[in-house]
Amino acid sequence: MRRDLDLVRTILKTCADSTQPASASAFVDDAHPFPLVAYHAKIMQDAGLIEARLIRASDGNIVQADILSLTWEGNDFLDAVRSDTIWSKTKQKIATTVGSVAFELVKTVAIGFASQALGL
């Protein structure tokens, strides 16, 4: 499975704006089947963006995933990419410059655009 940064951003935005834990099932649609959303919950937890509860079947597959909260790091990343304009500029800059990049570079680029928008 491939990392989908748009899905990461959607999960972060939704969870930040909620007072309740969010089930991964809430993010399932035609483009994002449950295994993909559950994978993202796992890698987002591994990256320190969220606190999650992952329940696995005996075969190791995730059968339930709940996003409990954002971490400090998750809030920092969301602050940098919450604006649709900044997110669009960030994705465009990365796509035209280097293509696929590490998460930290995405965050750095987004923070740069956010700083420009604030006049810092």
C-alpha positions in Angstrom: 0.0 0.0 0.0 1.1 3.5 -0.7 0.9 6.5 1.6 -1.8 8.9 0.7 -1.1 12.3 2.2 -4.5 13.7 1.3 -6.0 10.9 3.4 -3.6 11.7 6.2 -4.7 15.3 6.1 -8.4 14.4 6.0 -8.0 12.1 9.0 -6.1 14.7 11.0 -8.6 17.5 10.2 -11.6 15.4 11.0 -10.1 14.1 14.3 -8.9 17.5 15.4 -12.4 18.9 14.9 -14.1 16.1 16.9 -14.5 15.6 20.6 -14.9 11.8 20.2 -12.5 9.1 18.9 -13.0 8.4 15.2 -13.4 5.0 13.7 -11.4 4.3 10.6 -14.7 3.1 9.0 -15.8 6.8 8.9 -13.1 7.4 6.2 -14.0 4.5 4.0 -15.3 5.3 0.5 -14.8 4.1 -3.0 -11.3 5.4 -3.2 -10.3 4.4 0.3 -11.2 0.8 1.3 -11.0 -0.2 5.0 -7.6 -1.9 4.7 -6.1 1.3 3.2 -7.6 3.5 5.9 -6.5 1.1 8.7 -3.0 1.0 7.2 -2.9 4.8 7.3 -4.0 4.7 11.0 -1.1 2.4 11.7 1.5 4.4 9.9 0.2 7.7 11.3 0.6 6.2 14.8 4.0 4.9 13.9 5.0 8.5 12.7 3.7 9.9 16.0 0.9 11.9 14.4 -2.0 10.2 16.3 -2.8 7.9 19.2 -4.8 5.0 17.9 -6.3 1.7 19.0 -5.7 -1.0 16.4 -7.3 -4.4 16.8 -5.9 -7.3 14.7 -7.3 -10.6 13.7 -5.3 -13.8 14.2 -3.9 -13.4 10.7 -2.4 -10.0 11.7 -4.8 -7.9 9.6 -6.3 -4.9 11.3 -10.0 -5.4 11.8 -10.8 -2.3 13.8 -8.9 1.0 14.0 -9.9 4.0 16.1 -8.1 7.3 16.1 -8.2 8.4 19.7 -6.4 11.8 19.4 -3.8 13.8 17.6 -0.4 14.1 19.2 1.7 17.3 19.4 3.4 16.3 16.2 0.0 15.6 14.5 -1.3 19.0 15.6 1.9 20.7 14.3 1.6 19.1 10.9 -2.1 19.9 10.7 -1.5 23.5 11.6 0.9 23.6 8.6 -1.5 22.0 6.1 -5.0 23.0 7.3 -5.3 25.7 4.7 -6.5 24.3 1.4 -4.4 27.0 -0.4 -1.2 26.0 1.5 -1.9 22.3 1.0 -2.4 22.8 -2.7 0.8 24.8 -3.0 2.7 22.2 -1.0 1.6 19.3 -3.1 2.3 21.2 -6.3 5.8 22.2 -5.2 6.7 18.7 -4.2 5.3 17.2 -7.4 7.1 19.6 -9.7 10.4 19.5 -7.7 11.0 16.0 -6.5 7.9 13.8 -6.9 7.7 11.4 -3.9 9.3 12.7 -0.7 9.8 11.9 3.0 7.1 13.1 5.3 9.4 15.6 7.1 10.1 17.4 3.8 6.3 17.7 3.1 6.0 19.2 6.6 8.9 21.6 6.0 7.5 22.8 2.6 4.1 23.3 4.2 5.5 25.3 7.1 7.4 27.4 4.6 4.2 28.3 2.7 2.3 28.9 6.0 5.1 31.2 7.2 4.9 33.2 3.9 1.2 33.5 4.2 1.6 34.9 7.7 4.3 37.3 6.5 7.0 35.7 8.7 
